Amino acid sequence: MSTPGNDTASTVTYRFVTTGITCAGCANKASSILNSLRGVVSARVDDVTNTAEIEVVRDMLTFEDLLAALRPAGYGLVPEAA
């Protein structure tokens, strides 16, 4: 995954570059998909900056899990460079 942002004992926040997000509707749909996943505490997708910030329960979801949830809708994630 990307470099973690703010960490607490039980959660970790990751930041990603998004692909396939072309409008606010896409960002809302991607956020909804991610927020529906068990283990996601919060997910925010921004269509202007093409980024996603996803807080997850530590060790509960992998990058591949997040990507697999978004792929059917045509969206993707790319880990940000450290």
Backbone as JSON Lines, residues from 0, in Angstrom:
{"i":0,"aa":"M","n":[0.84,-1.17,0.0],"ca":[0.0,0.0,0.0],"c":[0.88,1.23,0.0]}
{"i":1,"aa":"S","n":[0.24,2.35,-0.02],"ca":[0.99,3.6,0.02],"c":[1.53,3.84,1.41]}
{"i":2,"aa":"T","n":[2.31,4.88,1.54],"ca":[2.85,5.22,2.84],"c":[1.71,5.6,3.77]}
{"i":3,"aa":"P","n":[1.68,5.0,4.95],"ca":[0.59,5.32,5.87],"c":[0.63,6.78,6.3]}
{"i":4,"aa":"G","n":[-0.53,7.34,6.55],"ca":[-0.63,8.68,7.08],"c":[-0.74,8.61,8.59]}
{"i":5,"aa":"N","n":[-1.75,9.23,9.15],"ca":[-1.95,9.21,10.59],"c":[-2.33,7.82,11.05]}
{"i":6,"aa":"D","n":[-1.57,7.31,12.0],"ca":[-1.83,5.98,12.54],"c":[-2.31,6.06,13.98]}
{"i":7,"aa":"T","n":[-3.23,5.2,14.32],"ca":[-3.57,4.99,15.72],"c":[-3.3,3.52,15.98]}
{"i":8,"aa":"A","n":[-3.54,3.08,17.18],"ca":[-3.23,1.69,17.52],"c":[-4.03,0.69,16.69]}
{"i":9,"aa":"S","n":[-5.27,1.04,16.33],"ca":[-6.12,0.06,15.67],"c":[-6.45,0.36,14.22]}
{"i":10,"aa":"T","n":[-6.12,1.55,13.74],"ca":[-6.41,1.88,12.34],"c":[-5.18,2.49,11.68]}
{"i":11,"aa":"V","n":[-5.2,2.48,10.36],"ca":[-4.15,3.11,9.57],"c":[-4.82,3.81,8.39]}
{"i":12,"aa":"T","n":[-4.3,4.97,8.02],"ca":[-4.85,5.73,6.9],"c":[-3.87,5.68,5.74]}
{"i":13,"aa":"Y","n":[-4.38,5.3,4.58],"ca":[-3.58,5.23,3.36],"c":[-4.06,6.27,2.37]}
{"i":14,"aa":"R","n":[-3.13,6.75,1.56],"ca":[-3.46,7.7,0.5],"c":[-3.06,7.09,-0.84]}
{"i":15,"aa":"F","n":[-3.96,7.23,-1.81],"ca":[-3.75,6.66,-3.13],"c":[-4.06,7.7,-4.2]}
{"i":16,"aa":"V","n":[-3.46,7.52,-5.35],"ca":[-3.87,8.21,-6.56],"c":[-4.98,7.35,-7.16]}
{"i":17,"aa":"T","n":[-6.03,7.98,-7.68],"ca":[-7.13,7.22,-8.25],"c":[-7.06,7.21,-9.77]}
{"i":18,"aa":"T","n":[-7.67,6.2,-10.37],"ca":[-7.82,6.14,-11.82],"c":[-9.29,5.9,-12.12]}
{"i":19,"aa":"G","n":[-9.76,6.47,-13.24],"ca":[-11.14,6.27,-13.66],"c":[-12.14,7.19,-13.0]}
{"i":20,"aa":"I","n":[-11.7,8.03,-12.09],"ca":[-12.58,8.98,-11.41],"c":[-12.59,10.27,-12.23]}
{"i":21,"aa":"T","n":[-13.69,10.53,-12.93],"ca":[-13.73,11.67,-13.85],"c":[-14.68,12.78,-13.42]}
{"i":22,"aa":"C","n":[-15.46,12.54,-12.36],"ca":[-16.43,13.56,-11.94],"c":[-16.8,13.33,-10.47]}
{"i":23,"aa":"A","n":[-17.55,14.26,-9.93],"ca":[-17.98,14.16,-8.53],"c":[-18.84,12.92,-8.3]}
{"i":24,"aa":"G","n":[-19.66,12.57,-9.28],"ca":[-20.49,11.37,-9.16],"c":[-19.64,10.12,-9.04]}
{"i":25,"aa":"C","n":[-18.58,10.05,-9.84],"ca":[-17.66,8.91,-9.75],"c":[-17.01,8.86,-8.38]}
{"i":26,"aa":"A","n":[-16.58,10.01,-7.89],"ca":[-15.93,10.07,-6.57],"c":[-16.9,9.61,-5.48]}
{"i":27,"aa":"N","n":[-18.15,10.04,-5.58],"ca":[-19.15,9.62,-4.6],"c":[-19.4,8.12,-4.67]}
{"i":28,"aa":"K","n":[-19.49,7.59,-5.88],"ca":[-19.73,6.15,-6.04],"c":[-18.55,5.36,-5.49]}
{"i":29,"aa":"A","n":[-17.32,5.78,-5.81],"ca":[-16.14,5.08,-5.31],"c":[-16.07,5.15,-3.79]}
{"i":30,"aa":"S","n":[-16.38,6.31,-3.23],"ca":[-16.4,6.45,-1.77],"c":[-17.42,5.5,-1.15]}
{"i":31,"aa":"S","n":[-18.6,5.42,-1.75],"ca":[-19.65,4.53,-1.25],"c":[-19.21,3.07,-1.3]}
{"i":32,"aa":"I","n":[-18.58,2.68,-2.4],"ca":[-18.1,1.3,-2.53],"c":[-17.1,1.0,-1.42]}
{"i":33,"aa":"L","n":[-16.14,1.88,-1.25],"ca":[-15.11,1.66,-0.23],"c":[-15.69,1.67,1.18]}
{"i":34,"aa":"N","n":[-16.58,2.62,1.45],"ca":[-17.17,2.71,2.78],"c":[-18.07,1.52,3.12]}
{"i":35,"aa":"S","n":[-18.51,0.79,2.12],"ca":[-19.35,-0.38,2.37],"c":[-18.54,-1.61,2.77]}
{"i":36,"aa":"L","n":[-17.23,-1.54,2.62],"ca":[-16.38,-2.69,2.93],"c":[-16.2,-2.84,4.43]}
{"i":37,"aa":"R","n":[-16.32,-4.06,4.9],"ca":[-16.05,-4.35,6.31],"c":[-14.57,-4.1,6.55]}
{"i":38,"aa":"G","n":[-14.28,-3.28,7.54],"ca":[-12.9,-2.94,7.85],"c":[-12.51,-1.53,7.44]}
{"i":39,"aa":"V","n":[-13.33,-0.9,6.59],"ca":[-13.07,0.49,6.22],"c":[-13.76,1.37,7.25]}
{"i":40,"aa":"V","n":[-12.98,2.23,7.91],"ca":[-13.51,3.17,8.88],"c":[-14.06,4.39,8.16]}
{"i":41,"aa":"S","n":[-13.3,4.9,7.19],"ca":[-13.77,6.0,6.36],"c":[-12.98,6.03,5.06]}
{"i":42,"aa":"A","n":[-13.65,6.49,4.02],"ca":[-13.0,6.62,2.71],"c":[-13.49,7.9,2.07]}
{"i":43,"aa":"R","n":[-12.55,8.69,1.59],"ca":[-12.87,9.92,0.87],"c":[-12.13,9.9,-0.46]}
{"i":44,"aa":"V","n":[-12.89,10.07,-1.53],"ca":[-12.32,10.11,-2.88],"c":[-12.57,11.49,-3.44]}
{"i":45,"aa":"D","n":[-11.53,12.1,-3.99],"ca":[-11.61,13.47,-4.51],"c":[-11.37,13.45,-6.02]}
{"i":46,"aa":"D","n":[-12.38,13.88,-6.78],"ca":[-12.26,13.88,-8.24],"c":[-11.39,15.02,-8.76]}
{"i":47,"aa":"V","n":[-11.2,16.06,-7.98],"ca":[-10.38,17.2,-8.41],"c":[-8.9,16.87,-8.31]}
{"i":48,"aa":"T","n":[-8.5,16.26,-7.2],"ca":[-7.09,15.93,-6.99],"c":[-6.75,14.5,-7.41]}
{"i":49,"aa":"N","n":[-7.77,13.74,-7.79],"ca":[-7.59,12.33,-8.16],"c":[-6.86,11.56,-7.07]}
{"i":50,"aa":"T","n":[-7.35,11.73,-5.84],"ca":[-6.77,11.02,-4.7],"c":[-7.86,10.37,-3.87]}
{"i":51,"aa":"A","n":[-7.45,9.38,-3.1],"ca":[-8.33,8.73,-2.14],"c":[-7.59,8.61,-0.82]}
{"i":52,"aa":"E","n":[-8.31,8.87,0.25],"ca":[-7.77,8.69,1.59],"c":[-8.67,7.68,2.27]}
{"i":53,"aa":"I","n":[-8.08,6.56,2.67],"ca":[-8.88,5.45,3.19],"c":[-8.31,5.03,4.54]}
{"i":54,"aa":"E","n":[-9.16,5.11,5.57],"ca":[-8.77,4.66,6.91],"c":[-9.35,3.26,7.1]}
{"i":55,"aa":"V","n":[-8.49,2.32,7.45],"ca":[-8.92,0.94,7.61],"c":[-8.49,0.41,8.97]}
{"i":56,"aa":"V","n":[-9.21,-0.61,9.42],"ca":[-8.79,-1.33,10.62],"c":[-7.49,-2.04,10.27]}
{"i":57,"aa":"R","n":[-6.5,-1.83,11.1],"ca":[-5.17,-2.39,10.85],"c":[-5.24,-3.9,10.6]}
{"i":58,"aa":"D","n":[-4.56,-4.33,9.56],"ca":[-4.43,-5.75,9.19],"c":[-5.74,-6.43,8.78]}
{"i":59,"aa":"M","n":[-6.75,-5.64,8.43],"ca":[-8.02,-6.25,8.05],"c":[-8.22,-6.31,6.55]}
{"i":60,"aa":"L","n":[-7.72,-5.32,5.8],"ca":[-7.87,-5.29,4.35],"c":[-6.52,-5.06,3.7]}
{"i":61,"aa":"T","n":[-6.36,-5.65,2.53],"ca":[-5.14,-5.43,1.75],"c":[-5.43,-4.45,0.62]}
{"i":62,"aa":"F","n":[-4.38,-3.97,0.01],"ca":[-4.52,-3.12,-1.17],"c":[-5.34,-3.84,-2.23]}
{"i":63,"aa":"E","n":[-5.07,-5.13,-2.41],"ca":[-5.79,-5.91,-3.41],"c":[-7.28,-5.98,-3.11]}
{"i":64,"aa":"D","n":[-7.65,-6.04,-1.82],"ca":[-9.08,-6.04,-1.45],"c":[-9.75,-4.75,-1.88]}
{"i":65,"aa":"L","n":[-9.09,-3.62,-1.61],"ca":[-9.64,-2.32,-1.98],"c":[-9.77,-2.21,-3.5]}
{"i":66,"aa":"L","n":[-8.73,-2.61,-4.19],"ca":[-8.73,-2.54,-5.65],"c":[-9.81,-3.45,-6.25]}
{"i":67,"aa":"A","n":[-9.96,-4.64,-5.71],"ca":[-10.97,-5.58,-6.21],"c":[-12.38,-5.05,-6.04]}
{"i":68,"aa":"A","n":[-12.61,-4.28,-4.98],"ca":[-13.94,-3.71,-4.76],"c":[-14.25,-2.62,-5.79]}
{"i":69,"aa":"L","n":[-13.23,-1.87,-6.19],"ca":[-13.43,-0.76,-7.13],"c":[-13.4,-1.16,-8.6]}
{"i":70,"aa":"R","n":[-12.66,-2.19,-8.91],"ca":[-12.42,-2.58,-10.31],"c":[-13.7,-2.8,-11.12]}
{"i":71,"aa":"P","n":[-14.74,-3.47,-10.59],"ca":[-15.95,-3.66,-11.4],"c":[-16.62,-2.36,-11.84]}
{"i":72,"aa":"A","n":[-16.43,-1.29,-11.08],"ca":[-17.01,0.0,-11.44],"c":[-16.1,0.8,-12.37]}
{"i":73,"aa":"G","n":[-14.93,0.25,-12.68],"ca":[-14.02,0.92,-13.59],"c":[-13.04,1.86,-12.92]}
{"i":74,"aa":"Y","n":[-12.92,1.75,-11.6],"ca":[-12.02,2.62,-10.86],"c":[-10.8,1.85,-10.38]}
{"i":75,"aa":"G","n":[-9.73,2.59,-10.12],"ca":[-8.52,1.96,-9.64],"c":[-7.79,2.83,-8.64]}
{"i":76,"aa":"L","n":[-6.8,2.22,-8.0],"ca":[-5.96,2.91,-7.03],"c":[-4.51,2.64,-7.36]}
{"i":77,"aa":"V","n":[-3.68,3.65,-7.16],"ca":[-2.24,3.52,-7.35],"c":[-1.59,4.05,-6.07]}
{"i":78,"aa":"P","n":[-0.74,3.25,-5.42],"ca":[-0.09,3.77,-4.22],"c":[0.69,5.04,-4.52]}
{"i":79,"aa":"E","n":[0.57,6.04,-3.64],"ca":[1.35,7.26,-3.79],"c":[2.8,6.97,-3.47]}
{"i":80,"aa":"A","n":[3.69,7.66,-4.16],"ca":[5.11,7.52,-3.86],"c":[5.38,8.15,-2.5]}
{"i":81,"aa":"A","n":[6.29,7.53,-1.77],"ca":[6.61,8.04,-0.43],"c":[7.32,9.37,-0.5]}
